[in-house]
Each structure stands twice: as C-alpha cells, then as structure tokens.
Amino acid sequence: MKEKRNTVQKELVRKLVLSSKAHPTAESIYASARSELPSISLGTVYRILHALAEAGEIVEVPVSGAPSRFDSTNCSHAHMVCEKCGGVFDVPLDVDAVLKAAGSDCAYRLDSAHITFGGVCDKCAESEICGSESAVN
C-alpha cells in the first residue's frame, strides 16, 4: 500500500484552506501559497485540494459557471452563492436530514447532495438599499 506523505506543499495548502472562512478558489490558494513557497505550481495546488477533499478533510463546493470553491467546514450544510459579488457562504441546513426525507419518497438510495442556493449576501443587499436611497434623493 502506498504511504500518503505530508509534504510541505500539502501542509501549506491544508493550512490555507482551514484558516479561510471565505471559501477560496484554487487560484486564490495558489496565490497565497506562492508568497510562502514560490516554487509551488497551480497543478500541485489542484492535486492537493482534490486529495484533501477525497480524504474528507475539506469540501469542494461546485459553483455553476465559476471555479469551484473549497470549504474547511466538512459537516453537513448547504451553501449560498451571491448573485452580485460571487461570494460563497455557509447555510445552516442539515443536508443529511434532507437526503433522508427525499430518499424516503423514492425507489433509489440517495447517498450525497450538494445544495447550493442563489441569492444576495448582506453586503450586496445593503449596497442595493443604499444605492436605491441615493437614487431617490
């Protein structure tokens, strides 16, 4: 059996994802990693991120029409993608309960789900309100 090594690159990428609450892209992780480890490649970052996701240490969040984001919170929850700024935010929804409820009404077994809502984040909603007030005055 092949031993899984903890390389300097892997530890750096892991640290960057786990310390971020912004659901970073591979490209943003790569940019941060290069400041500490200039020789790291984007391909290495992608391979490490996918290995960490496969091992269940992080979660890959697919975003329609945009690069995937990576989440350090690997417990059951959903996401919201802001339709204005593109930010990705955690939504406290028990995805396991949704799977169980959905699976009880169908003839097949549901094993996983990635639930992503579209909407507008607080900052963008606030700027919409502020923008509409200034347009009226």
N, C-alpha and C positions, 0 to 999 in steps of 0.2 A: 504494500500500500504506500502511495506517495505521501510523504510528510508535507504538511502545509507549513510554509515558513512565514514568519513575521518579519518582513523586510522593513527597512527604514521608510521606504516609499509607502508601504501598506499602512504602517503605523501613522504616518503623517496624514494620509488620506482619511483614515478612520478618525483621527483626532479632529480634522477639519469638519467632517460631516457631523460628528457627535457634538461639537461645540456650536454648531449653527442651528438657529431656530428659523432660518429663512428659506428652508427647502432649496438648497443651492443646486445649480446645474453642474454637470461635469466640467464645463468650461470655466465656471467661477471657482470651482475647487482647484482646477489646474492652475489658474492664475495665482491663487493664494499659495498653492504648493510650490510654485516656481520661485516665490520670494524666499523660501527656506531651502529649497532643493532645486537649483537651476537646471540640473540635468534630467529631471523627470519629464516624461513625454505625455502628451494627451492620451495616446493609446494605452499607456500604463495606467493612467488615472481611470479610464473607462474599464479596463480589465479588473482593476481592484474594486471599483464601485460595484460591478456586476457580481464579483465573487463575494463581497460583503453582503449584498442583497440576497444572493443564493444561500448564504450561510445564515440568513435571518438576523444579521446584526443591524442592518438598515433596511429601509423600504424604498424601492424605486417607485416614483409617482409619475405615471404616464400623463402627459398633458397634450391634448389634441392640438396639432398644428404648431407645437413648440417642443423644444428639447425636454426630455424627462428631467424631473427634479428628484432629489434624494432627501429622505426624511430619517432623522435619528430616532423618532418615536415609532417603535415597531409593534406597539399594542394595537388592538382593533379600533380603528377610527376612519373617518372619511376626510375628504379634502374639499376645499372651495378654491376655484381659480377666479381671480378678479378679472372681469372683462375689460377693465380700464387699464390697470397697470401691469397685469400678468402675474401678480403675486400669488403665491400658493399658501393656504392657511389650513390649519387643522380644524376639523369639525368634530365635536364630541358625539359621535354616533357609534353605537355598538354594532359594528358590521357583522359580527358573529351571530347576533340575535336576528338581524335582517336575513342572513343566509338561512338560519334555522326556520324562520317564518316563511320565507319564499320556498324553501325546499319541502315544506310540509304540504304544499299545494301542487306539487308536480311529480311526475313519474321518474325523475332523474335525480342523481345526487349532486348537490352543489357543494363544492369544496372551497372556493375562494371568490372574493369580489373586490374590485377596486371602485369605490364610489367617489365620484368627483362631481361636485355641484358647480355651476356657474353663477356668478353674482358680482356684487360690487363690495369691496372692502370698506372699512370705516373711513380711512383716509380719503379714498376717492369719493365716497358718498358725501363726506364733509365738504370737499372741494366743489362738488356739484351744487350743494346747497349754497355755499359761499359765492360761487360763480353766478347762480341764478339771482341771488340778492343784489349783487353789484350790477347785474344787467337791468334790474327793475329800477334801481336808483339813478 
